[in-house]
Amino acid sequence: MDVEALKKLNKNKKLVKKLAKKYHAFLASEAVIKQIPRLLGPGLNKAGMFFSL
């Protein structure tokens, strides 16, 4: 996934929660991982899966 795909994913809050519950960790490049908290932070936080670096 790239940043544009994450932006589209963020529009579907139910899908963000579903992915957060399905996976325990996400593997991403350094460039993308720095933007995940800004893009998906609220959705991951609600799912209880917000991560730190």
C-alpha positions as CSV (number, residue, x, y, z in Angstrom):
1,M,0.0,0.0,0.0
2,D,1.1,3.5,-0.7
3,V,0.1,6.8,0.9
4,E,-2.8,7.3,-1.6
5,A,-4.2,3.8,-0.7
6,L,-4.0,4.7,3.0
7,K,-5.9,7.9,2.4
8,K,-8.7,5.9,0.6
9,L,-8.7,3.3,3.3
10,N,-9.1,6.0,6.0
11,K,-12.4,7.0,4.5
12,N,-13.8,3.6,5.4
13,K,-13.7,3.5,9.2
14,K,-15.2,0.0,9.5
15,L,-12.5,-1.4,7.2
16,V,-9.8,0.3,9.3
17,K,-11.2,-1.3,12.4
18,K,-11.5,-4.7,10.7
19,L,-7.9,-4.6,9.5
20,A,-6.7,-3.5,13.0
21,K,-8.4,-6.4,14.6
22,K,-7.3,-8.9,12.0
23,Y,-3.6,-8.1,12.2
24,H,-1.4,-7.6,15.2
25,A,1.3,-5.6,13.4
26,F,1.9,-3.8,10.2
27,L,5.1,-3.8,8.2
28,A,5.8,-0.7,6.2
29,S,8.6,1.4,4.8
30,E,10.0,4.2,6.8
31,A,8.4,6.8,4.5
32,V,5.0,5.3,4.9
33,I,5.2,4.4,8.6
34,K,5.8,8.1,9.5
35,Q,2.5,9.0,7.9
36,I,0.3,6.2,9.3
37,P,-0.4,7.9,12.6
38,R,-1.6,11.0,10.8
39,L,-3.7,9.1,8.2
40,L,-5.0,6.2,10.2
41,G,-4.4,7.3,13.8
42,P,-8.0,8.0,14.9
43,G,-9.3,4.7,13.3
44,L,-6.5,2.6,14.9
45,N,-6.9,4.4,18.2
46,K,-10.7,3.6,18.3
47,A,-9.9,-0.1,17.5
48,G,-7.3,-0.1,20.4
49,M,-4.4,-0.8,18.0
50,F,-2.6,2.5,17.8
51,F,1.1,1.9,17.7
52,S,4.3,3.8,18.4
53,L,7.6,3.8,16.6
